[in-house]
Amino acid sequence: MSADDPEAPWPIRILHLHSSFSLGGKEARAVRLMNLMGDRAHHTILSAMPDALGAREAIDPGIAVDFPRDAPPLHGKPSLRRYRDLARYMTGFDLLLSYNWGGMDGVMARRVYVSRWWHSMPELIHHEDGFNEDESVKRNWKRNLFRRAALRTAQAVVVPSTLLQRIAAEEWRAGDRTHLIRNGIDVAAYAKGPSVPIPGFERREGEVVIGTVAGLRKVKDLPRLVRAVAALPPGVRLVIVGEGPERGAIAAEATACSMIERLVLPGFMAEPAKWIGHFDLLALSSLSEQAPIAVIEAMAAGLPSSARCRRCRRDGVGREQAVRRRG
Amino acid sequence: MVSDANRPFVAADEAGFRAALTKMAGNSALRAEVGAANRRVAAERFAETTMVGAYETLYARALEGYGLFSGKWVGFD
């Protein structure tokens, strides 16, 4: 083995601290990166919502991964005892990767106990992709204090957009430990056009298909999209790909707007490159993530997007390029 | 993050969002034009190789320079 092509004497043991491991944009990216690491890493995944593990199916069969049931919990009230257990658990790994607010308890646990186990404590890199609805415009000040304290000993904070870069660097005092890494996808795979059908959907002559890809959660404000499409001519249909607790509320809204027959809810679908081309345009009624992967996927498939975004006066989907040009 | 041609269809308010949807839904030539511009921007800025390269460099800093994606020792600053 040459120096350029080392034989690693170990698979790198990585502990992932996720807020939830249901398949959303950030989880899909994390899984894609895991798959690309191949046999060079052994993964252990903790989720602050221990039953939300939908992204598990997307992990390649050849990837070594554990979802331990006996690990210290990532969720619960902050307590020194729980933090100590978590921190001690961390010392069994080579790298700690935390994600969003739900992973922040792990960041704090390491922060509190890093000096006790400094010789065996791995580095931590935090990933922040966006916020829940309660923090999308203004961050909760208590959480910000917590983040500021917890992130002090994190090696890096990864963000996908310039707005989050500013928030992490300034509000959370991560400064130059903040790294902007834009979400990337296999662009070429999207150029080929759709190859699998969307269940319950068949294109009708002359119709226009507005599509969206989202977890059916409140923060996505999907009933608003239903109302907007209901106001369009009858030849326009809406397809919402995704699963979640708001399914009933979305269908009820469509019934109330007399557009239920123009709505398709096929549930969750993996591999958007294979079906997103059925859409004529992508619509997002609320942007909770900063660089929504669905918009990038739609762009790669050659689709236009329309979105409603309260923050976009300043940054986000619409403004980011302008900000980049200035800076 | 969208193309310049797409930017007018990102609205800060409900009325603007509905107007954008109406305009897009009613004009297939416009959709094709904006879509093509988006595809160019996606290829330029959101290629997966760029993202993976950035994660490799960043994670390597925590792993004494070991590149998790390439299996090589990578430089980091």
HADDOCK unambig.tbl for C-alpha pairs under 7 A between the chains (distance, minus, plus):
assign (segid A and resid 4 and name CA) (segid B and resid 72 and name CA) 5.56 0.50 0.50
assign (segid A and resid 4 and name CA) (segid B and resid 73 and name CA) 6.06 0.50 0.50
assign (segid A and resid 5 and name CA) (segid B and resid 71 and name CA) 6.68 0.50 0.50
assign (segid A and resid 5 and name CA) (segid B and resid 72 and name CA) 5.04 0.50 0.50
assign (segid A and resid 6 and name CA) (segid B and resid 71 and name CA) 6.95 0.50 0.50
assign (segid A and resid 6 and name CA) (segid B and resid 72 and name CA) 6.06 0.50 0.50
assign (segid A and resid 36 and name CA) (segid B and resid 69 and name CA) 6.13 0.50 0.50
assign (segid A and resid 37 and name CA) (segid B and resid 68 and name CA) 5.67 0.50 0.50
assign (segid A and resid 37 and name CA) (segid B and resid 69 and name CA) 4.83 0.50 0.50
assign (segid A and resid 40 and name CA) (segid B and resid 68 and name CA) 6.27 0.50 0.50
assign (segid A and resid 95 and name CA) (segid B and resid 62 and name CA) 6.96 0.50 0.50
assign (segid A and resid 123 and name CA) (segid B and resid 62 and name CA) 5.65 0.50 0.50
assign (segid A and resid 181 and name CA) (segid B and resid 51 and name CA) 6.29 0.50 0.50
assign (segid A and resid 181 and name CA) (segid B and resid 54 and name CA) 6.56 0.50 0.50
assign (segid A and resid 182 and name CA) (segid B and resid 46 and name CA) 6.81 0.50 0.50
assign (segid A and resid 182 and name CA) (segid B and resid 51 and name CA) 6.35 0.50 0.50
assign (segid A and resid 183 and name CA) (segid B and resid 46 and name CA) 6.33 0.50 0.50
assign (segid A and resid 183 and name CA) (segid B and resid 51 and name CA) 6.31 0.50 0.50
assign (segid A and resid 184 and name CA) (segid B and resid 46 and name CA) 4.36 0.50 0.50
assign (segid A and resid 184 and name CA) (segid B and resid 47 and name CA) 4.93 0.50 0.50
assign (segid A and resid 184 and name CA) (segid B and resid 48 and name CA) 4.08 0.50 0.50
assign (segid A and resid 184 and name CA) (segid B and resid 51 and name CA) 5.35 0.50 0.50
assign (segid A and resid 185 and name CA) (segid B and resid 46 and name CA) 6.25 0.50 0.50
assign (segid A and resid 185 and name CA) (segid B and resid 47 and name CA) 5.58 0.50 0.50
assign (segid A and resid 185 and name CA) (segid B and resid 48 and name CA) 4.43 0.50 0.50
assign (segid A and resid 186 and name CA) (segid B and resid 47 and name CA) 6.28 0.50 0.50
assign (segid A and resid 186 and name CA) (segid B and resid 48 and name CA) 5.37 0.50 0.50
assign (segid A and resid 187 and name CA) (segid B and resid 43 and name CA) 6.10 0.50 0.50
assign (segid A and resid 187 and name CA) (segid B and resid 47 and name CA) 6.07 0.50 0.50
assign (segid A and resid 208 and name CA) (segid B and resid 25 and name CA) 6.36 0.50 0.50
assign (segid A and resid 228 and name CA) (segid B and resid 18 and name CA) 6.02 0.50 0.50
assign (segid A and resid 232 and name CA) (segid B and resid 22 and name CA) 6.55 0.50 0.50
assign (segid A and resid 296 and name CA) (segid B and resid 42 and name CA) 6.51 0.50 0.50
assign (segid A and resid 299 and name CA) (segid B and resid 35 and name CA) 6.63 0.50 0.50
assign (segid A and resid 299 and name CA) (segid B and resid 38 and name CA) 4.76 0.50 0.50
assign (segid A and resid 299 and name CA) (segid B and resid 39 and name CA) 5.03 0.50 0.50
assign (segid A and resid 299 and name CA) (segid B and resid 42 and name CA) 5.87 0.50 0.50
assign (segid A and resid 300 and name CA) (segid B and resid 38 and name CA) 6.93 0.50 0.50
assign (segid A and resid 300 and name CA) (segid B and resid 39 and name CA) 4.73 0.50 0.50
assign (segid A and resid 300 and name CA) (segid B and resid 42 and name CA) 5.33 0.50 0.50
assign (segid A and resid 300 and name CA) (segid B and resid 43 and name CA) 6.93 0.50 0.50
assign (segid A and resid 301 and name CA) (segid B and resid 39 and name CA) 6.54 0.50 0.50
assign (segid A and resid 302 and name CA) (segid B and resid 35 and name CA) 4.28 0.50 0.50
assign (segid A and resid 302 and name CA) (segid B and resid 36 and name CA) 5.30 0.50 0.50
assign (segid A and resid 302 and name CA) (segid B and resid 38 and name CA) 6.06 0.50 0.50
assign (segid A and resid 302 and name CA) (segid B and resid 39 and name CA) 4.78 0.50 0.50
assign (segid A and resid 303 and name CA) (segid B and resid 35 and name CA) 4.22 0.50 0.50
assign (segid A and resid 303 and name CA) (segid B and resid 38 and name CA) 6.99 0.50 0.50
assign (segid A and resid 304 and name CA) (segid B and resid 6 and name CA) 6.54 0.50 0.50
assign (segid A and resid 304 and name CA) (segid B and resid 31 and name CA) 5.86 0.50 0.50
assign (segid A and resid 304 and name CA) (segid B and resid 34 and name CA) 5.47 0.50 0.50
assign (segid A and resid 304 and name CA) (segid B and resid 35 and name CA) 4.51 0.50 0.50
assign (segid A and resid 304 and name CA) (segid B and resid 38 and name CA) 6.77 0.50 0.50
assign (segid A and resid 305 and name CA) (segid B and resid 6 and name CA) 6.90 0.50 0.50
assign (segid A and resid 306 and name CA) (segid B and resid 9 and name CA) 4.98 0.50 0.50
assign (segid A and resid 306 and name CA) (segid B and resid 10 and name CA) 5.33 0.50 0.50
assign (segid A and resid 306 and name CA) (segid B and resid 20 and name CA) 6.36 0.50 0.50
assign (segid A and resid 306 and name CA) (segid B and resid 21 and name CA) 6.43 0.50 0.50
assign (segid A and resid 307 and name CA) (segid B and resid 9 and name CA) 6.79 0.50 0.50
assign (segid A and resid 307 and name CA) (segid B and resid 10 and name CA) 4.77 0.50 0.50
assign (segid A and resid 307 and name CA) (segid B and resid 11 and name CA) 6.20 0.50 0.50
assign (segid A and resid 307 and name CA) (segid B and resid 17 and name CA) 6.32 0.50 0.50
assign (segid A and resid 308 and name CA) (segid B and resid 10 and name CA) 5.96 0.50 0.50
assign (segid A and resid 308 and name CA) (segid B and resid 11 and name CA) 4.97 0.50 0.50
assign (segid A and resid 308 and name CA) (segid B and resid 12 and name CA) 5.64 0.50 0.50
assign (segid A and resid 308 and name CA) (segid B and resid 13 and name CA) 6.32 0.50 0.50
assign (segid A and resid 308 and name CA) (segid B and resid 14 and name CA) 6.83 0.50 0.50
assign (segid A and resid 308 and name CA) (segid B and resid 17 and name CA) 5.43 0.50 0.50
assign (segid A and resid 309 and name CA) (segid B and resid 11 and name CA) 6.11 0.50 0.50
assign (segid A and resid 309 and name CA) (segid B and resid 12 and name CA) 4.94 0.50 0.50
assign (segid A and resid 310 and name CA) (segid B and resid 12 and name CA) 4.64 0.50 0.50
assign (segid A and resid 310 and name CA) (segid B and resid 13 and name CA) 6.51 0.50 0.50
assign (segid A and resid 311 and name CA) (segid B and resid 12 and name CA) 6.91 0.50 0.50
assign (segid A and resid 312 and name CA) (segid B and resid 12 and name CA) 5.90 0.50 0.50
assign (segid A and resid 313 and name CA) (segid B and resid 12 and name CA) 6.52 0.50 0.50
assign (segid A and resid 317 and name CA) (segid B and resid 1 and name CA) 5.06 0.50 0.50
assign (segid A and resid 317 and name CA) (segid B and resid 2 and name CA) 6.22 0.50 0.50
assign (segid A and resid 318 and name CA) (segid B and resid 1 and name CA) 6.42 0.50 0.50
assign (segid A and resid 318 and name CA) (segid B and resid 2 and name CA) 6.46 0.50 0.50
assign (segid A and resid 318 and name CA) (segid B and resid 7 and name CA) 5.19 0.50 0.50
assign (segid A and resid 318 and name CA) (segid B and resid 10 and name CA) 5.72 0.50 0.50
assign (segid A and resid 320 and name CA) (segid B and resid 1 and name CA) 5.69 0.50 0.50
assign (segid A and resid 321 and name CA) (segid B and resid 1 and name CA) 5.94 0.50 0.50
